[in-house]
Amino acid sequence: MHGPASPGWLLVALCAATGAYCLLRMRSPVEEQRRAAGGEALMGFGMAAMAVPAAVFAPPPWAWPGYAAVFGAAALRALWTARRSPHHVHHLLGTAAMVYMALVMSASPGHHHEHEGSGVPLVTGVLLLYFVGYVLLSGIRLVPVTGAAIGDGGSVGWGDRPELARACRLSMGIAMVAMLLTL
């Protein structure tokens, strides 16, 4: 992305750690948990790769269309699964935002995407509004769930804890806002 190096590295670390935790969540015995965690791991690692400061590593010209293709395929999968679960609509918007950012970066690598006198592009503004709202709502919902609310009151593995999954989604939402702000 086009931001400064220090916050860029913090964003890389946050997204990579979130992606790693989501990979661990894929070992869950709950099928829906595994399915969601796979998409979230892809987002976390993809965001980490895209957030590497350009001053440190300038991606080759084929990287941005490659990101767009990978996240375009993920968006199609999210669109297909959004019929069953409203949570996948968020995945669809996240993957679409990644495609949009990759296309913007492909069109203007190494330069700020600013238009003199026009302010924030419409798509960027709409995505920012959605993700800021998502972050605020997720932050409000980030309350630990007790064992009794989970089901039979038994112990739940740390990979299946709903508050940790929510924290991952919240951190990726914050990272998405930061990435959109740098466009």
Disulfide bonds with the S-S distance in Angstrom:
none
